[in-house]
Amino acid sequence: MGAMRSTNTYRTFLGAPSALGVLLGAACFVGALTPSLIPRAGVVQGALAGASFAAGYGIGALIILCWRLLHLPLPQGRRAVAALRERVQQAATGLIDDLAAAPSGAAVDVVESYCSQLPVTVIADILGVPEHERSHILEFGELAAPSLDIGLSWQQYLSVEGGLDGFNTWLSDHLRELRANPGDNLMSQLIAASEGGARLNDEELRATAGLVLAAGFETTVNLLGNGIRMLLQHPDQLALLMEQPDLWPGAVEEILRLESPVQLSARIAKVNVNIAGYYVLAGEPVIVYLAGANRDPAVFPDPHRFDVTRANAGKHHSFSGGRHFCLGAALARSEGEVGLRTFFERFPDAQLAGPGTRRDTRVLRGWAALPIALGQARAAVPS
C-alpha cells in the first residue's frame, strides 16, 4: 500500500459514487460516533449492537428489530411496515383535513403544520404515546435535532443536553405506564418480550426509543419540506405527477437525490486503506459528502436538473450504502410518497408565499419555516 501518513484530521471525499460505494460498503469501516455531537451514544449503541453500526437508521430499523427480538419471521416485519403505511395515509389525511379547515387563501407554515406533524404521528404510534402527550415528541425531536450536526455552539450543546435529559425523564415514566397498561404498539411488545425472556433491559429500551426519535423525525421533516418546495418551484414536474400518479415513487427518489436530508456522513477506518487514491490510516475519521455523490455527472446526466422521470434516481446515496444502508429506507420512502402525494392532491393550487427559512445545520438540509398559500382544498381522494 506504500507509506502511510497520518494527518489527525478529517479527510473529506466529495467524489463519485463509485468511490463512495467502496467507502460506504467496505468492511474496513465502522460508524463514527462523536460524543460532542451525539451526547447520548448509548441511545445508538443500545438499539443496534455491532461494530459496523453507522448513523442513518430510520424508524423502520425498530420495526425489523422488534420482529427479530420477538422471533417472528421477517415477512411479518414487512407487513408491519405495510400497516404503518396505512397509518401514514390516515395521519396525512387527517392533517390535510385540518389545513383545509383554515380560512381560504390563508398562508400557513407547512413545516410546522404538516411536515413535522406527520413523522410525529408515526413515531408516537410506534412508541405507544397517547394523543395528549404527542406534543412531547415534537418538542424533544426539535431540541435533539442539532445533536446530529457538527460545530455546535456551547449554548446549542446545552440546549441539546437539556432536551435529551427531558426526553429520558419523560420516557422512563412512559415505559412504566406501558408496563402497567400495555397497548397495541411495538414498544409494548418489546417490553413484553423483555419481561418474558430478559432480552432488553431498561437502558436498551430507552436507547431504542431514542433511536426512533433521533433518526425518524428530523430527516422526514426535511424530506417533506424539501419536496414541497421543489415541486412548487417546478410546476411542470408537479403537473406530470398529477397526470401520472405512478411517477410519485420515482419523484421521491429524485427529491432525495437532489436535496438529501442528510448531506454528509462519517466513518472511521479499522485498517490502513487506500480509497480513491487517498491513504487513510486505521483509526482516522473520514467525512463523506453523500450530497456531492448524488450529483455526479458520470452517473446522473445533467445532474442539477430536477426530473421526476429520471430512470436511475434511486441510485442516490441519501440512505448511505453497503452494510451501512439505512434500515428505515422503506418507511421513509413511504412517508415521503404518501405525504407529498396527499398534500398536492388536496392542494393542487398551492403556491409559495415567501422565501422560507433554511435550517442552520450542516449535516441536515431542510427548512425551518416554509410559508405556503394553500388555495382551495379539494375533497379527499380515496387511497
C-alpha positions as CSV (number, residue, x, y, z in Angstrom):
1,M,0.0,0.0,0.0
2,G,3.0,2.3,0.4
3,A,4.0,4.7,3.1
4,M,1.1,5.9,5.2
5,R,1.0,9.4,6.7
6,S,-1.4,10.4,9.5
7,T,-2.8,13.9,9.4
8,N,-5.1,13.5,12.5
9,T,-7.7,15.5,10.7
10,Y,-11.0,14.6,9.0
11,R,-10.4,13.6,5.4
12,T,-13.1,14.7,3.0
13,F,-14.4,12.8,0.0
14,L,-16.5,14.8,-2.5
15,G,-16.2,12.4,-5.3
16,A,-18.1,9.9,-7.4
17,P,-20.5,7.2,-6.2
18,S,-18.1,4.6,-7.5
19,A,-15.5,5.6,-4.9
20,L,-18.2,6.2,-2.2
21,G,-19.6,2.7,-2.8
22,V,-16.3,1.3,-1.8
23,L,-16.1,3.5,1.2
24,L,-19.6,3.0,2.4
25,G,-19.8,-0.7,1.8
26,A,-16.3,-1.9,2.8
27,A,-16.0,-4.0,5.9
28,C,-12.9,-2.0,7.0
29,F,-15.1,1.0,8.1
30,V,-17.3,1.5,11.1
31,G,-19.7,4.2,12.0
32,A,-18.1,7.3,13.6
33,L,-19.8,8.4,16.8
34,T,-18.5,11.7,18.1
35,P,-19.6,12.3,21.8
36,S,-19.6,16.1,21.3
37,L,-22.2,15.6,18.5
38,I,-24.2,12.8,20.0
39,P,-24.1,13.2,23.7
40,R,-26.0,10.0,24.3
41,A,-24.0,7.5,22.3
42,G,-25.8,4.7,24.3
43,V,-29.0,5.7,22.5
44,V,-27.5,4.3,19.4
45,Q,-25.4,1.5,20.9
46,G,-28.3,0.1,22.8
47,A,-30.5,-0.2,19.8
48,L,-28.2,-1.9,17.3
49,A,-25.2,-3.7,18.6
50,G,-22.3,-4.5,16.3
51,A,-19.1,-2.8,15.2
52,S,-20.5,-1.9,11.8
53,F,-23.2,0.4,13.0
54,A,-23.4,3.8,11.4
55,A,-25.7,6.8,11.7
56,G,-28.7,6.9,9.3
57,Y,-31.1,4.2,10.7
58,G,-34.7,5.4,10.5
59,I,-37.7,4.2,12.3
60,G,-38.0,1.2,10.0
61,A,-35.0,-0.2,11.9
62,L,-37.1,-0.5,15.0
63,I,-39.7,-2.5,13.2
64,I,-37.3,-5.1,11.9
65,L,-35.5,-5.1,15.3
66,C,-38.8,-5.7,17.1
67,W,-39.8,-8.6,14.9
68,R,-36.3,-10.2,15.3
69,L,-36.4,-9.9,19.0
70,L,-39.9,-11.5,19.1
71,H,-38.6,-14.3,16.9
72,L,-41.1,-13.6,14.2
73,P,-40.1,-14.2,10.5
74,L,-39.0,-11.1,8.6
75,P,-42.1,-11.1,6.2
76,Q,-44.2,-10.2,9.3
77,G,-41.9,-7.3,9.8
78,R,-42.6,-6.2,6.2
79,R,-46.3,-6.5,6.9
80,A,-45.7,-4.2,9.9
81,V,-44.2,-1.6,7.6
82,A,-47.2,-2.0,5.3
83,A,-49.5,-1.5,8.2
84,L,-47.6,1.6,9.1
85,R,-48.0,2.9,5.6
86,E,-51.8,2.7,6.1
87,R,-51.3,4.7,9.3
88,V,-49.2,7.2,7.5
89,Q,-52.0,7.7,5.0
90,Q,-54.6,8.1,7.8
91,A,-52.3,10.7,9.5
92,A,-51.7,12.6,6.3
93,T,-55.4,12.8,5.5
94,G,-56.2,14.0,9.0
95,L,-53.6,16.7,8.9
96,I,-54.7,17.9,5.5
97,D,-58.3,18.0,6.7
98,D,-57.1,20.3,9.5
99,L,-55.3,22.5,7.0
100,A,-58.4,22.5,4.7
101,A,-60.5,23.9,7.5
102,A,-58.3,27.1,7.7
103,P,-59.6,30.3,6.0
104,S,-59.4,30.1,2.3
105,G,-56.3,31.9,0.9
106,A,-54.5,32.0,4.3
107,A,-50.8,31.2,4.2
108,V,-49.5,28.6,6.6
109,D,-46.1,27.4,7.7
110,V,-46.2,24.0,6.1
111,V,-43.2,22.8,8.1
112,E,-44.9,23.5,11.4
113,S,-48.4,22.4,10.5
114,Y,-47.7,19.4,8.3
115,C,-44.1,18.3,7.6
116,S,-43.3,18.0,11.3
117,Q,-46.6,16.6,12.4
118,L,-46.7,13.6,10.1
119,P,-43.5,11.9,11.4
120,V,-44.5,12.7,15.0
121,T,-47.7,10.8,14.5
122,V,-45.8,7.7,13.1
123,I,-43.2,7.9,15.9
124,A,-45.9,8.2,18.6
125,D,-47.7,5.2,17.2
126,I,-44.6,3.1,17.4
127,L,-43.8,4.3,20.9
128,G,-47.4,4.0,22.1
129,V,-47.7,7.7,23.0
130,P,-51.3,8.8,23.7
131,E,-52.7,11.7,21.8
132,H,-52.5,14.2,24.7
133,E,-48.7,13.6,25.1
134,R,-47.6,13.8,21.5
135,S,-46.5,17.4,21.8
136,H,-43.6,16.0,23.8
137,I,-42.4,14.0,20.8
138,L,-42.3,17.2,18.7
139,E,-40.7,19.2,21.4
140,F,-37.9,16.7,22.2
141,G,-37.4,16.0,18.5
142,E,-36.8,19.7,17.7
143,L,-34.5,20.1,20.7
144,A,-32.4,17.0,19.9
145,A,-32.1,17.6,16.1
146,P,-29.0,19.7,16.4
147,S,-27.2,16.8,18.1
148,L,-26.8,15.3,14.6
149,D,-24.9,18.4,13.4
150,I,-21.3,19.5,13.7
151,G,-19.8,22.7,15.1
152,L,-22.4,23.3,17.8
153,S,-22.0,26.4,20.0
154,W,-21.9,25.9,23.7
155,Q,-25.4,27.2,24.1
156,Q,-26.7,24.8,21.4
157,Y,-24.9,21.9,23.1
158,L,-26.5,22.8,26.5
159,S,-29.9,23.1,24.8
160,V,-29.5,19.6,23.2
161,E,-28.4,18.2,26.6
162,G,-31.4,19.6,28.2
163,G,-33.7,18.3,25.6
164,L,-32.2,14.8,25.9
165,D,-32.4,14.8,29.7
166,G,-36.1,15.9,29.4
167,F,-36.8,13.1,26.9
168,N,-35.1,10.5,29.1
169,T,-37.1,11.6,32.2
170,W,-40.4,11.6,30.2
171,L,-39.5,8.2,28.6
172,S,-38.9,6.5,31.9
173,D,-42.3,7.5,33.1
174,H,-43.8,6.4,29.7
175,L,-42.2,3.0,29.9
176,R,-43.6,2.4,33.4
177,E,-47.1,3.3,32.1
178,L,-46.7,0.9,29.2
179,R,-45.7,-1.9,31.6
180,A,-48.8,-1.2,33.7
181,N,-51.1,-0.6,30.7
182,P,-49.7,-2.1,27.5
183,G,-51.2,-1.2,24.2
184,D,-51.2,-2.3,20.6
185,N,-47.9,-0.9,19.7
186,L,-44.4,-2.1,19.0
187,M,-42.9,-0.7,22.2
188,S,-45.4,-2.6,24.4
189,Q,-44.4,-5.7,22.5
190,L,-40.8,-5.1,23.2
191,I,-41.5,-4.6,26.9
192,A,-43.5,-7.8,27.0
193,A,-40.7,-9.7,25.2
194,S,-38.1,-8.3,27.6
195,E,-40.1,-9.3,30.6
196,G,-40.6,-12.8,29.2
197,G,-37.0,-13.5,28.2
198,A,-34.9,-10.7,29.6
199,R,-33.8,-9.7,26.1
200,L,-33.8,-5.9,26.6
201,N,-33.1,-4.0,29.8
202,D,-34.4,-0.6,30.6
203,E,-31.4,1.2,29.2
204,E,-31.8,-0.7,25.9
205,L,-35.5,0.1,25.7
206,R,-34.7,3.8,26.2
207,A,-32.0,3.6,23.6
208,T,-34.3,2.0,21.1
209,A,-36.9,4.7,21.7
210,G,-34.2,7.3,21.4
211,L,-33.1,5.9,18.1
212,V,-36.7,6.2,16.8
213,L,-36.8,9.8,17.8
214,A,-33.3,10.8,16.6
215,A,-33.4,9.1,13.2
216,G,-37.1,9.2,12.4
217,F,-38.1,12.8,13.0
218,E,-35.8,15.5,11.5
219,T,-34.9,13.6,8.4
220,T,-38.5,13.0,7.4
221,V,-39.4,16.6,8.2
222,N,-36.7,17.7,5.8
223,L,-37.7,15.3,3.1
224,L,-41.3,16.6,3.1
225,G,-40.3,20.2,3.3
226,N,-37.7,19.9,0.6
227,G,-40.1,18.0,-1.7
228,I,-43.0,20.5,-1.3
229,R,-40.7,23.5,-2.2
230,M,-39.0,21.8,-5.1
231,L,-42.4,20.8,-6.7
232,L,-43.8,24.3,-6.2
233,Q,-40.7,25.7,-7.9
234,H,-41.0,23.2,-10.8
235,P,-44.7,23.3,-11.8
236,D,-44.0,21.3,-14.9
237,Q,-42.8,18.4,-12.8
238,L,-45.8,18.7,-10.5
239,A,-48.1,18.6,-13.5
240,L,-46.5,15.4,-14.6
241,L,-47.1,13.8,-11.2
242,M,-50.8,14.9,-11.2
243,E,-51.3,13.4,-14.6
244,Q,-49.3,10.3,-13.9
245,P,-49.5,9.4,-10.2
246,D,-47.5,6.2,-10.8
247,L,-44.5,8.6,-11.0
248,W,-44.6,9.5,-7.3
249,P,-42.2,6.8,-6.1
250,G,-39.6,7.9,-8.6
251,A,-40.2,11.6,-7.7
252,V,-39.4,10.9,-4.1
253,E,-36.1,9.3,-5.2
254,E,-35.3,12.4,-7.3
255,I,-36.0,14.7,-4.3
256,L,-33.8,12.5,-2.1
257,R,-31.1,12.7,-4.7
258,L,-31.1,16.5,-5.3
259,E,-31.9,17.6,-1.7
260,S,-30.7,14.8,0.5
261,P,-32.0,15.4,4.1
262,V,-28.6,14.1,5.3
263,Q,-25.8,15.8,3.4
264,L,-22.8,14.0,4.8
265,S,-21.7,11.1,6.9
266,A,-18.6,9.9,8.7
267,R,-16.6,6.7,9.0
268,I,-13.6,5.5,10.9
269,A,-11.1,3.2,9.2
270,K,-10.5,0.0,11.0
271,V,-7.4,-0.8,9.0
272,N,-5.0,1.1,6.7
273,V,-6.8,1.5,3.4
274,N,-6.3,3.2,0.0
275,I,-9.6,4.8,-1.1
276,A,-9.8,6.6,-4.4
277,G,-6.1,7.3,-4.3
278,Y,-6.1,8.6,-0.7
279,Y,-4.3,6.7,2.1
280,V,-6.2,6.6,5.3
281,L,-4.7,5.1,8.5
282,A,-6.5,2.8,10.9
283,G,-8.4,5.0,13.4
284,E,-8.6,8.0,11.1
285,P,-12.1,9.5,10.5
286,V,-13.3,10.5,7.1
287,I,-16.2,12.6,6.1
288,V,-18.2,11.5,3.1
289,Y,-20.3,14.0,1.2
290,L,-23.3,12.0,0.1
291,A,-24.9,15.0,-1.5
292,G,-21.9,15.5,-3.7
293,A,-22.1,11.9,-4.9
294,N,-25.8,12.4,-5.7
295,R,-24.8,15.0,-8.4
296,D,-22.1,13.0,-10.1
297,P,-22.5,13.7,-13.8
298,A,-20.9,10.3,-14.6
299,V,-23.9,8.7,-13.0
300,F,-26.7,11.3,-13.4
301,P,-26.8,13.1,-16.7
302,D,-27.5,16.8,-16.3
303,P,-27.2,16.2,-12.5
304,H,-28.6,19.6,-11.3
305,R,-31.8,19.2,-13.2
306,F,-34.9,18.1,-11.3
307,D,-36.6,15.3,-13.3
308,V,-39.3,13.1,-11.7
309,T,-38.9,10.7,-14.7
310,R,-35.2,10.1,-14.1
311,A,-34.8,6.4,-14.5
312,N,-31.8,6.0,-12.2
313,A,-32.7,8.5,-9.5
314,G,-32.8,5.6,-7.0
315,K,-29.0,5.2,-7.3
316,H,-28.5,8.1,-4.9
317,H,-26.6,7.7,-1.6
318,S,-29.0,9.6,0.6
319,F,-29.6,6.4,2.6
320,S,-25.9,5.6,2.8
321,G,-24.9,2.2,1.3
322,G,-23.5,-1.2,1.7
323,R,-23.5,-2.6,5.3
324,H,-24.5,0.9,6.5
325,F,-27.6,1.2,4.3
326,C,-30.5,2.8,6.2
327,L,-32.8,0.1,7.5
328,G,-35.6,2.6,7.7
329,A,-35.4,3.5,4.0
330,A,-38.7,1.7,3.0
331,L,-40.7,3.6,5.7
332,A,-39.0,6.9,4.9
333,R,-39.9,6.5,1.2
334,S,-43.4,5.6,2.2
335,E,-43.8,8.7,4.4
336,G,-42.3,10.9,1.6
337,E,-44.6,9.4,-1.1
338,V,-47.8,9.4,0.9
339,G,-47.1,12.8,2.5
340,L,-46.3,14.6,-0.7
341,R,-48.9,13.0,-2.9
342,T,-51.7,13.6,-0.4
343,F,-50.7,17.2,0.1
344,F,-50.8,18.1,-3.7
345,E,-53.9,16.0,-4.4
346,R,-55.7,18.1,-1.9
347,F,-54.0,21.4,-2.6
348,P,-53.2,21.5,-6.3
349,D,-53.2,25.3,-6.4
350,A,-50.7,25.7,-3.5
351,Q,-48.1,28.4,-4.0
352,L,-45.0,29.7,-2.2
353,A,-46.0,32.6,0.0
354,G,-42.5,33.7,0.9
355,P,-38.8,32.7,0.7
356,G,-38.9,30.5,3.8
357,T,-36.1,30.0,6.2
358,R,-33.4,27.3,5.9
359,R,-32.2,25.3,8.9
360,D,-28.8,26.5,10.1
361,T,-27.4,23.0,10.1
362,R,-24.6,21.5,8.1
363,V,-25.3,17.7,8.2
364,L,-29.0,18.1,7.8
365,R,-30.6,20.1,5.0
366,G,-34.1,21.3,5.3
367,W,-36.5,24.2,6.0
368,A,-37.2,25.7,9.4
369,A,-40.2,27.5,8.1
370,L,-41.9,27.5,4.7
371,P,-44.9,29.7,4.1
372,I,-47.4,28.3,1.6
373,A,-50.7,29.8,0.2
374,L,-52.7,26.6,0.1
375,G,-55.5,27.8,-2.2
376,Q,-58.9,26.0,-2.4
377,A,-58.8,22.4,-0.9
378,R,-60.2,19.6,-2.9
379,A,-62.1,16.7,-1.5
380,A,-60.1,13.7,-0.2
381,V,-59.1,11.2,-2.9
382,P,-59.8,7.6,-1.9
383,S,-56.5,5.8,-1.3
